[in-house]
């Protein structure tokens, strides 16, 4: 029963990841990790004796302990990667906000100069909305 559940879970992971890729809800660089996980679960589901061999290779007493240890390492890796991605995004957002503020200030300065020049020549132009 547990083997059937493992195979079903792996197929579900692979189908969901592929669907998310095709609908552009998941980027390729993240999909690779989930496809590797799905394939690993599928292989272990199809060949459960492989887990026992890996457990012996690492000297772990219980196969479930190896799975939990691998899951913890995987989750730590994902958390570290997402923290790095978040830091990169925050830097880019800050840089974009600074550039936007500079451009807005230059735009307002040009608007004031244009208004002053038109005021000197007696011309009138409708004032543009600069809020958005």
DRENTORKOL-3810 file (N, C-alpha, C; in nm, 4 decimals):
REM DRENTORKOL-3810
@n.u->0.0826; n.v->-0.1199; n.w->0.0000; ca.u->0.0000; ca.v->0.0000; ca.w->0.0000; c.u->0.0871; c.v->0.1265; c.w->0.0000
@n.u->0.1957; n.v->0.1252; n.w->0.0806; ca.u->0.2819; ca.v->0.2425; ca.w->0.0882; c.u->0.3554; c.v->0.2636; c.w->-0.0443
@n.u->0.3889; n.v->0.1531; n.w->-0.1124; ca.u->0.4552; ca.v->0.1624; ca.w->-0.2425; c.u->0.3612; c.v->0.2277; c.w->-0.3433
@n.u->0.2365; n.v->0.1865; n.w->-0.3427; ca.u->0.1364; ca.v->0.2447; ca.w->-0.4312; c.u->0.1213; c.v->0.3944; c.w->-0.4032
@n.u->0.1185; n.v->0.4307; n.w->-0.2744; ca.u->0.1063; ca.v->0.5715; ca.w->-0.2365; c.u->0.2269; c.v->0.6512; c.w->-0.2851
@n.u->0.3473; n.v->0.5957; n.w->-0.2726; ca.u->0.4686; ca.v->0.6641; ca.w->-0.3178; c.u->0.4675; c.v->0.6876; c.w->-0.4680
@n.u->0.4253; n.v->0.5860; n.w->-0.5432; ca.u->0.4177; ca.v->0.5990; ca.w->-0.6884; c.u->0.3130; c.v->0.7030; c.w->-0.7272
@n.u->0.1982; n.v->0.6982; n.w->-0.6613; ca.u->0.0918; ca.v->0.7944; ca.w->-0.6885; c.u->0.1365; c.v->0.9369; c.w->-0.6570
@n.u->0.2065; n.v->0.9548; n.w->-0.5447; ca.u->0.2568; ca.v->1.0865; ca.w->-0.5058; c.u->0.3567; c.v->1.1384; c.w->-0.6095
@n.u->0.4467; n.v->1.0518; n.w->-0.6543; ca.u->0.5465; ca.v->1.0926; ca.w->-0.7531; c.u->0.4800; c.v->1.1354; c.w->-0.8838
@n.u->0.3837; n.v->1.0580; n.w->-0.9294; ca.u->0.3135; ca.v->1.0921; ca.w->-1.0534; c.u->0.2383; c.v->1.2241; c.w->-1.0365
@n.u->0.1773; n.v->1.2428; n.w->-0.9213; ca.u->0.1062; ca.v->1.3680; ca.w->-0.8938; c.u->0.2019; c.v->1.4871; c.w->-0.8959
@n.u->0.3177; n.v->1.4722; n.w->-0.8331; ca.u->0.4172; ca.v->1.5806; ca.w->-0.8335; c.u->0.4588; c.v->1.6138; c.w->-0.9759
@n.u->0.4898; n.v->1.5107; n.w->-1.0538; ca.u->0.5356; ca.v->1.5327; ca.w->-1.1910; c.u->0.4272; c.v->1.5988; c.w->-1.2768
@n.u->0.3034; n.v->1.5545; n.w->-1.2612; ca.u->0.1938; ca.v->1.6118; ca.w->-1.3403; c.u->0.1701; c.v->1.7576; c.w->-1.3012
@n.u->0.1681; n.v->1.7864; n.w->-1.1727; ca.u->0.1437; ca.v->1.9235; ca.w->-1.1270; c.u->0.2564; c.v->2.0161; c.w->-1.1725
@n.u->0.3804; n.v->1.9718; n.w->-1.1600; ca.u->0.4935; ca.v->2.0547; ca.w->-1.2016; c.u->0.4882; c.v->2.0805; c.w->-1.3520
@n.u->0.4609; n.v->1.9772; n.w->-1.4297; ca.u->0.4518; ca.v->1.9958; ca.w->-1.5748; c.u->0.3375; c.v->2.0905; c.w->-1.6118
@n.u->0.2235; n.v->2.0763; n.w->-1.5442; ca.u->0.1100; ca.v->2.1664; ca.w->-1.5695; c.u->0.1478; c.v->2.3107; c.w->-1.5344
@n.u->0.2161; n.v->2.3290; n.w->-1.4216; ca.u->0.2563; ca.v->2.4641; ca.w->-1.3813; c.u->0.3581; c.v->2.5227; c.w->-1.4788
@n.u->0.4438; n.v->2.4393; n.w->-1.5317; ca.u->0.5398; ca.v->2.4856; ca.w->-1.6325; c.u->0.4685; c.v->2.5287; c.w->-1.7595
@n.u->0.3765; n.v->2.4467; n.w->-1.8047; ca.u->0.3060; ca.v->2.4757; ca.w->-1.9297; c.u->0.2176; c.v->2.5995; c.w->-1.9196
@n.u->0.1642; n.v->2.6245; n.w->-1.8018; ca.u->0.0783; ca.v->2.7419; ca.w->-1.7828; c.u->0.1565; c.v->2.8631; c.w->-1.7314
@n.u->0.2892; n.v->2.8513; n.w->-1.7275; ca.u->0.3788; ca.v->2.9594; ca.w->-1.6852; c.u->0.3529; c.v->3.0059; c.w->-1.5417
@n.u->0.3167; n.v->2.9147; n.w->-1.4561; ca.u->0.2966; ca.v->2.9482; ca.w->-1.3147; c.u->0.4184; c.v->2.9125; c.w->-1.2315
@n.u->0.5140; n.v->2.8446; n.w->-1.2947; ca.u->0.6367; ca.v->2.8044; ca.w->-1.2264; c.u->0.7516; c.v->2.8236; c.w->-1.3247
@n.u->0.8567; n.v->2.8884; n.w->-1.2788; ca.u->0.9723; ca.v->2.9108; ca.w->-1.3654; c.u->1.0566; c.v->2.7847; c.w->-1.3753
@n.u->1.1278; n.v->2.7734; n.w->-1.4848; ca.u->1.2040; ca.v->2.6525; ca.w->-1.5135; c.u->1.3072; c.v->2.6222; c.w->-1.4065
@n.u->1.3720; n.v->2.7270; n.w->-1.3526; ca.u->1.4783; ca.v->2.7026; ca.w->-1.2554; c.u->1.4241; c.v->2.6408; c.w->-1.1263
@n.u->1.2989; n.v->2.6655; n.w->-1.0944; ca.u->1.2389; ca.v->2.6019; ca.w->-0.9769; c.u->1.1810; c.v->2.4649; c.w->-1.0127
@n.u->1.1357; n.v->2.4515; n.w->-1.1348; ca.u->1.0742; ca.v->2.3266; ca.w->-1.1780; c.u->1.1745; c.v->2.2122; c.w->-1.1786
@n.u->1.2999; n.v->2.2416; n.w->-1.2101; ca.u->1.4015; ca.v->2.1363; ca.w->-1.2161; c.u->1.4101; c.v->2.0642; c.w->-1.0819
@n.u->1.4132; n.v->2.1399; n.w->-0.9739; ca.u->1.4216; ca.v->2.0800; ca.w->-0.8407; c.u->1.3024; c.v->1.9883; c.w->-0.8148
@n.u->1.1830; n.v->2.0344; n.w->-0.8472; ca.u->1.0639; ca.v->1.9546; ca.w->-0.8209; c.u->1.0548; c.v->1.8333; c.w->-0.9124
@n.u->1.1035; n.v->1.8460; n.w->-1.0349; ca.u->1.1060; ca.v->1.7297; ca.w->-1.1244; c.u->1.2040; c.v->1.6247; c.w->-1.0733
@n.u->1.3191; n.v->1.6678; n.w->-1.0226; ca.u->1.4157; ca.v->1.5736; ca.w->-0.9652; c.u->1.3556; c.v->1.5041; c.w->-0.8434
@n.u->1.2870; n.v->1.5798; n.w->-0.7596; ca.u->1.2226; ca.v->1.5206; ca.w->-0.6418; c.u->1.1167; c.v->1.4201; c.w->-0.6856
@n.u->1.0330; n.v->1.4581; n.w->-0.7813; ca.u->0.9284; ca.v->1.3684; ca.w->-0.8296; c.u->0.9856; c.v->1.2409; c.w->-0.8887
@n.u->1.0923; n.v->1.2543; n.w->-0.9679; ca.u->1.1548; ca.v->1.1350; ca.w->-1.0263; c.u->1.2193; c.v->1.0479; c.w->-0.9189
@n.u->1.2821; n.v->1.1096; n.w->-0.8192; ca.u->1.3427; ca.v->1.0320; ca.w->-0.7101; c.u->1.2360; c.v->0.9551; c.w->-0.6322
@n.u->1.1254; n.v->1.0204; n.w->-0.6031; ca.u->1.0160; ca.v->0.9519; ca.w->-0.5321; c.u->0.9594; c.v->0.8393; c.w->-0.6182
@n.u->0.9489; n.v->0.8634; n.w->-0.7491; ca.u->0.8988; ca.v->0.7598; ca.w->-0.8393; c.u->0.9934; c.v->0.6389; c.w->-0.8427
@n.u->1.1218; n.v->0.6646; n.w->-0.8533; ca.u->1.2190; ca.v->0.5544; ca.w->-0.8563; c.u->1.2151; c.v->0.4769; c.w->-0.7249
@n.u->1.2117; n.v->0.5480; n.w->-0.6130; ca.u->1.2047; ca.v->0.4793; ca.w->-0.4833; c.u->1.0725; c.v->0.4058; c.w->-0.4666
@n.u->0.9654; n.v->0.4582; n.w->-0.5250; ca.u->0.8361; ca.v->0.3890; ca.w->-0.5186; c.u->0.8357; c.v->0.2624; c.w->-0.6033
@n.u->0.8997; n.v->0.2692; n.w->-0.7203; ca.u->0.9048; ca.v->0.1519; ca.w->-0.8079; c.u->1.0052; c.v->0.0476; c.w->-0.7593
@n.u->1.1127; n.v->0.0938; n.w->-0.6976; ca.u->1.2179; ca.v->0.0032; ca.w->-0.6492; c.u->1.2455; c.v->0.0303; c.w->-0.5015
@n.u->1.1581; n.v->-0.0161; n.w->-0.4118; ca.u->1.1752; ca.v->0.0142; ca.w->-0.2689; c.u->1.3028; c.v->-0.0464; c.w->-0.2095
@n.u->1.3552; n.v->-0.1516; n.w->-0.2699; ca.u->1.4787; ca.v->-0.2115; ca.w->-0.2185; c.u->1.5974; c.v->-0.1168; c.w->-0.2373
@n.u->1.5872; n.v->-0.0255; n.w->-0.3307; ca.u->1.6926; ca.v->0.0727; ca.w->-0.3537; c.u->1.7132; c.v->0.1588; c.w->-0.2292
@n.u->1.6042; n.v->0.1936; n.w->-0.1618; ca.u->1.6143; ca.v->0.2725; ca.w->-0.0389; c.u->1.6906; c.v->0.1952; c.w->0.0677
@n.u->1.6676; n.v->0.0654; n.w->0.0756; ca.u->1.7407; ca.v->-0.0157; ca.w->0.1744; c.u->1.8901; c.v->-0.0168; c.w->0.1422
@n.u->1.9247; n.v->-0.0250; n.w->0.0148; ca.u->2.0655; ca.v->-0.0213; ca.w->-0.0240; c.u->2.1304; c.v->0.1118; c.w->0.0085
@n.u->2.0594; n.v->0.2206; n.w->-0.0163; ca.u->2.1119; ca.v->0.3538; ca.w->0.0149; c.u->2.1263; c.v->0.3705; c.w->0.1651
@n.u->2.0300; n.v->0.3164; n.w->0.2399; ca.u->2.0357; ca.v->0.3224; ca.w->0.3858; c.u->2.1590; c.v->0.2497; c.w->0.4369
@n.u->2.1871; n.v->0.1313; n.w->0.3833; ca.u->2.3075; ca.v->0.0570; ca.w->0.4221; c.u->2.4333; c.v->0.1336; c.w->0.3833
@n.u->2.4319; n.v->0.1948; n.w->0.2668; ca.u->2.5480; ca.v->0.2693; ca.w->0.2182; c.u->2.5847; c.v->0.3830; c.w->0.3127
@n.u->2.4850; n.v->0.4536; n.w->0.3636; ca.u->2.5093; ca.v->0.5649; ca.w->0.4549; c.u->2.5186; c.v->0.5210; c.w->0.6008
@n.u->2.4923; n.v->0.3947; n.w->0.6273; ca.u->2.5026; ca.v->0.3443; ca.w->0.7635; c.u->2.3886; c.v->0.3882; c.w->0.8540
@n.u->2.2742; n.v->0.4138; n.w->0.7948; ca.u->2.1569; ca.v->0.4560; ca.w->0.8722; c.u->2.0792; c.v->0.3307; c.w->0.9112
@n.u->2.0267; n.v->0.3273; n.w->1.0330; ca.u->1.9573; ca.v->0.2092; ca.w->1.0845; c.u->1.8196; c.v->0.1883; c.w->1.0204
@n.u->1.7424; n.v->0.2964; n.w->1.0105; ca.u->1.6042; ca.v->0.2865; ca.w->0.9642; c.u->1.5889; c.v->0.3690; c.w->0.8350
@n.u->1.5344; n.v->0.3100; n.w->0.7294; ca.u->1.5173; ca.v->0.3846; ca.w->0.6035; c.u->1.4364; c.v->0.5135; c.w->0.6190
@n.u->1.3373; n.v->0.5130; n.w->0.7067; ca.u->1.2561; ca.v->0.6339; ca.w->0.7272; c.u->1.3425; c.v->0.7481; c.w->0.7816
@n.u->1.4405; n.v->0.7161; n.w->0.8655; ca.u->1.5299; ca.v->0.8209; ca.w->0.9172; c.u->1.6097; c.v->0.8853; c.w->0.8047
@n.u->1.6530; n.v->0.8042; n.w->0.7098; ca.u->1.7255; ca.v->0.8589; ca.w->0.5950; c.u->1.6352; c.v->0.9509; c.w->0.5138
@n.u->1.5103; n.v->0.9086; n.w->0.4923; ca.u->1.4163; ca.v->0.9936; ca.w->0.4176; c.u->1.3917; c.v->1.1258; c.w->0.4895
@n.u->1.3747; n.v->1.1198; n.w->0.6213; ca.u->1.3531; ca.v->1.2439; ca.w->0.6976; c.u->1.4764; c.v->1.3331; c.w->0.6926
@n.u->1.5946; n.v->1.2747; n.w->0.7045; ca.u->1.7183; ca.v->1.3536; ca.w->0.6997; c.u->1.7338; c.v->1.4193; c.w->0.5632
@n.u->1.7079; n.v->1.3437; n.w->0.4574; ca.u->1.7169; ca.v->1.4000; ca.w->0.3225; c.u->1.6129; c.v->1.5101; c.w->0.3014
@n.u->1.4933; n.v->1.4897; n.w->0.3551; ca.u->1.3885; ca.v->1.5917; ca.w->0.3428; c.u->1.4285; c.v->1.7199; c.w->0.4163
@n.u->1.4891; n.v->1.7060; n.w->0.5335; ca.u->1.5323; ca.v->1.8239; ca.w->0.6091; c.u->1.6411; c.v->1.8989; c.w->0.5334
@n.u->1.7388; n.v->1.8248; n.w->0.4797; ca.u->1.8454; ca.v->1.8884; ca.w->0.4021; c.u->1.7872; c.v->1.9585; c.w->0.2791
@n.u->1.6937; n.v->1.8927; n.w->0.2131; ca.u->1.6292; ca.v->1.9522; ca.w->0.0959; c.u->1.5557; c.v->2.0802; c.w->0.1333
@n.u->1.4800; n.v->2.0767; n.w->0.2415; ca.u->1.4057; ca.v->2.1954; ca.w->0.2839; c.u->1.4990; c.v->2.3093; c.w->0.3246
@n.u->1.6089; n.v->2.2765; n.w->0.3897; ca.u->1.7063; ca.v->2.3800; ca.w->0.4241; c.u->1.7658; c.v->2.4425; c.w->0.2973
@n.u->1.7943; n.v->2.3598; n.w->0.1988; ca.u->1.8464; ca.v->2.4107; ca.w->0.0725; c.u->1.7460; c.v->2.5006; c.w->0.0017
@n.u->1.6208; n.v->2.4598; n.w->0.0000; ca.u->1.5165; ca.v->2.5409; ca.w->-0.0633; c.u->1.4999; c.v->2.6733; c.w->0.0115
@n.u->1.5000; n.v->2.6686; n.w->0.1451; ca.u->1.4861; ca.v->2.7911; ca.w->0.2240; c.u->1.6037; c.v->2.8862; c.w->0.1989
@n.u->1.7244; n.v->2.8316; n.w->0.1908; ca.u->1.8410; ca.v->2.9146; ca.w->0.1641; c.u->1.8323; c.v->2.9768; c.w->0.0251
@n.u->1.7937; n.v->2.8981; n.w->-0.0725; ca.u->1.7822; ca.v->2.9495; ca.w->-0.2091; c.u->1.6752; c.v->3.0584; c.w->-0.2176
@n.u->1.5612; n.v->3.0359; n.w->-0.1549; ca.u->1.4547; ca.v->3.1365; ca.w->-0.1593; c.u->1.4941; c.v->3.2632; c.w->-0.0849
@n.u->1.5716; n.v->3.2498; n.w->0.0224; ca.u->1.6213; ca.v->3.3680; ca.w->0.0932; c.u->1.7145; c.v->3.4476; c.w->0.0033
@n.u->1.7987; n.v->3.3781; n.w->-0.0714; ca.u->1.8889; ca.v->3.4452; ca.w->-0.1647; c.u->1.8088; c.v->3.5166; c.w->-0.2736
@n.u->1.7080; n.v->3.4473; n.w->-0.3297; ca.u->1.6229; ca.v->3.5079; ca.w->-0.4335; c.u->1.5513; c.v->3.6319; c.w->-0.3792
@n.u->1.5020; n.v->3.6234; n.w->-0.2561; ca.u->1.4327; ca.v->3.7366; ca.w->-0.1945; c.u->1.5272; c.v->3.8545; c.w->-0.1763
@n.u->1.6496; n.v->3.8277; n.w->-0.1350; ca.u->1.7477; ca.v->3.9351; ca.w->-0.1194; c.u->1.7755; c.v->4.0023; c.w->-0.2529
@n.u->1.7894; n.v->3.9226; n.w->-0.3577; ca.u->1.8130; ca.v->3.9785; ca.w->-0.4912; c.u->1.6941; c.v->4.0649; c.w->-0.5344
@n.u->1.5728; n.v->4.0160; n.w->-0.5104; ca.u->1.4521; ca.v->4.0908; ca.w->-0.5491; c.u->1.4418; c.v->4.2214; c.w->-0.4706
@n.u->1.4728; n.v->4.2182; n.w->-0.3405; ca.u->1.4678; ca.v->4.3398; ca.w->-0.2603; c.u->1.5672; c.v->4.4430; c.w->-0.3111
@n.u->1.6871; n.v->4.3987; n.w->-0.3473; ca.u->1.7861; ca.v->4.4919; ca.w->-0.4023; c.u->1.7371; c.v->4.5535; c.w->-0.5321
@n.u->1.6789; n.v->4.4725; n.w->-0.6176; ca.u->1.6292; ca.v->4.5245; ca.w->-0.7451; c.u->1.5114; c.v->4.6196; c.w->-0.7245
@n.u->1.4237; n.v->4.5890; n.w->-0.6311; ca.u->1.3100; ca.v->4.6772; ca.w->-0.6017; c.u->1.3601; c.v->4.8104; c.w->-0.5475
@n.u->1.4573; n.v->4.8056; n.w->-0.4559; ca.u->1.5126; ca.v->4.9297; ca.w->-0.4004; c.u->1.5767; c.v->5.0134; c.w->-0.5108
@n.u->1.6560; n.v->4.9487; n.w->-0.5971; ca.u->1.7210; ca.v->5.0191; ca.w->-0.7071; c.u->1.6175; c.v->5.0816; c.w->-0.8009
@n.u->1.5125; n.v->5.0064; n.w->-0.8314; ca.u->1.4076; ca.v->5.0581; ca.w->-0.9203; c.u->1.3344; c.v->5.1753; c.w->-0.8562
@n.u->1.3082; n.v->5.1671; n.w->-0.7266; ca.u->1.2403; ca.v->5.2772; ca.w->-0.6572; c.u->1.3274; c.v->5.4025; c.w->-0.6572
@n.u->1.4580; n.v->5.3849; n.w->-0.6365; ca.u->1.5481; ca.v->5.5003; ca.w->-0.6393; c.u->1.5521; c.v->5.5632; c.w->-0.7779
@n.u->1.5612; n.v->5.4799; n.w->-0.8810; ca.u->1.5629; ca.v->5.5317; ca.w->-1.0177; c.u->1.4315; c.v->5.6029; c.w->-1.0503
@n.u->1.3207; n.v->5.5466; n.w->-1.0041; ca.u->1.1902; ca.v->5.6090; ca.w->-1.0275; c.u->1.1828; c.v->5.7459; c.w->-0.9599
@n.u->1.2339; n.v->5.7535; n.w->-0.8376; ca.u->1.2306; ca.v->5.8816; ca.w->-0.7660; c.u->1.3154; c.v->5.9856; c.w->-0.8377
@n.u->1.4310; n.v->5.9436; n.w->-0.8872; ca.u->1.5181; ca.v->6.0371; ca.w->-0.9598; c.u->1.4488; c.v->6.0848; c.w->-1.0879
@n.u->1.3907; n.v->5.9916; n.w->-1.1619; ca.u->1.3217; ca.v->6.0283; ca.w->-1.2855; c.u->1.2014; c.v->6.1177; c.w->-1.2585
@n.u->1.1293; n.v->6.0906; n.w->-1.1520; ca.u->1.0140; ca.v->6.1751; ca.w->-1.1180; c.u->1.0597; c.v->6.3166; c.w->-1.0833
@n.u->1.1696; n.v->6.3270; n.w->-1.0081; ca.u->1.2213; ca.v->6.4595; ca.w->-0.9728; c.u->1.2649; c.v->6.5354; c.w->-1.0977
@n.u->1.3319; n.v->6.4666; n.w->-1.1902; ca.u->1.3730; ca.v->6.5313; ca.w->-1.3149; c.u->1.2520; c.v->6.5727; c.w->-1.3977
@n.u->1.1513; n.v->6.4888; n.w->-1.3999; ca.u->1.0289; ca.v->6.5201; ca.w->-1.4748; c.u->0.9612; c.v->6.6436; c.w->-1.4170
@n.u->0.9497; n.v->6.6498; n.w->-1.2857; ca.u->0.8874; ca.v->6.7658; ca.w->-1.2217; c.u->0.9689; c.v->6.8921; c.w->-1.2461
@n.u->1.1017; n.v->6.8776; n.w->-1.2447; ca.u->1.1881; ca.v->6.9935; ca.w->-1.2715; c.u->1.1668; c.v->7.0429; c.w->-1.4152
@n.u->1.1584; n.v->6.9514; n.w->-1.5092; ca.u->1.1335; ca.v->6.9904; ca.w->-1.6483; c.u->0.9962; c.v->7.0532; c.w->-1.6644
@n.u->0.8966; n.v->7.0004; n.w->-1.5938; ca.u->0.7617; ca.v->7.0596; ca.w->-1.5989; c.u->0.7643; c.v->7.2037; c.w->-1.5481
@n.u->0.8361; n.v->7.2272; n.w->-1.4387; ca.u->0.8448; ca.v->7.3635; ca.w->-1.3842; c.u->0.9157; c.v->7.4564; c.w->-1.4824
@n.u->1.0217; n.v->7.4086; n.w->-1.5432; ca.u->1.0937; ca.v->7.4924; ca.w->-1.6406; c.u->1.0051; c.v->7.5228; c.w->-1.7608
@n.u->0.9302; n.v->7.4214; n.w->-1.8071; ca.u->0.8409; ca.v->7.4415; ca.w->-1.9209; c.u->0.7306; c.v->7.5407; c.w->-1.8853
@n.u->0.6743; n.v->7.5256; n.w->-1.7645; ca.u->0.5709; ca.v->7.6211; ca.w->-1.7205; c.u->0.6276; c.v->7.7624; c.w->-1.7133
@n.u->0.7503; n.v->7.7749; n.w->-1.6652; ca.u->0.8126; ca.v->7.9073; ca.w->-1.6546; c.u->0.8365; c.v->7.9663; c.w->-1.7928
@n.u->0.8837; n.v->7.8857; n.w->-1.8870; ca.u->0.9072; ca.v->7.9338; ca.w->-2.0228; c.u->0.7766; c.v->7.9736; c.w->-2.0909
@n.u->0.6737; n.v->7.8958; n.w->-2.0716; ca.u->0.5445; ca.v->7.9290; ca.w->-2.1318; c.u->0.4833; c.v->8.0505; c.w->-2.0664
@n.u->0.5112; n.v->8.0674; n.w->-1.9367; ca.u->0.4616; ca.v->8.1861; ca.w->-1.8669; c.u->0.5254; c.v->8.3127; c.w->-1.9208
@n.u->0.6526; n.v->8.3047; n.w->-1.9549; ca.u->0.7237; ca.v->8.4211; ca.w->-2.0105; c.u->0.6709; c.v->8.4562; c.w->-2.1500
@n.u->0.6358; n.v->8.3542; n.w->-2.2288; ca.u->0.5904; ca.v->8.3794; ca.w->-2.3656; c.u->0.4403; c.v->8.4050; c.w->-2.3714
@n.u->0.3718; n.v->8.3892; n.w->-2.2595; ca.u->0.2289; ca.v->8.4161; ca.w->-2.2560; c.u->0.1440; c.v->8.3000; c.w->-2.3047
@n.u->0.2053; n.v->8.1920; n.w->-2.3396; ca.u->0.1305; ca.v->8.0744; ca.w->-2.3868; c.u->0.0697; c.v->7.9991; c.w->-2.2696
@n.u->-0.0236; n.v->7.9166; n.w->-2.3012; ca.u->-0.0882; ca.v->7.8374; ca.w->-2.1970; c.u->-0.0993; c.v->7.6932; c.w->-2.2460
@n.u->-0.0643; n.v->7.6009; n.w->-2.1614; ca.u->-0.0815; ca.v->7.4601; ca.w->-2.1961; c.u->-0.1541; c.v->7.3913; c.w->-2.0822
@n.u->-0.2365; n.v->7.2949; n.w->-2.1124; ca.u->-0.3039; ca.v->7.2222; ca.w->-2.0049; c.u->-0.2012; c.v->7.1490; c.w->-1.9185
@n.u->-0.2223; n.v->7.1510; n.w->-1.7893; ca.u->-0.1299; ca.v->7.0865; ca.w->-1.6966; c.u->-0.1524; c.v->6.9356; c.w->-1.6964
@n.u->-0.0454; n.v->6.8600; n.w->-1.7196; ca.u->-0.0559; ca.v->6.7142; ca.w->-1.7231; c.u->-0.0566; c.v->6.6580; c.w->-1.5810
@n.u->-0.1251; n.v->6.5484; n.w->-1.5656; ca.u->-0.1309; ca.v->6.4797; ca.w->-1.4352; c.u->0.0008; c.v->6.4028; c.w->-1.4171
@n.u->0.0767; n.v->6.4332; n.w->-1.3109; ca.u->0.2068; ca.v->6.3696; ca.w->-1.2889; c.u->0.2028; c.v->6.2684; c.w->-1.1754
@n.u->0.0838; n.v->6.2303; n.w->-1.1307; ca.u->0.0760; ca.v->6.1363; ca.w->-1.0184; c.u->0.1002; c.v->5.9926; c.w->-1.0611
@n.u->0.0785; n.v->5.9572; n.w->-1.1816; ca.u->0.0828; ca.v->5.8164; ca.w->-1.2140; c.u->0.1810; c.v->5.7825; c.w->-1.3148
END
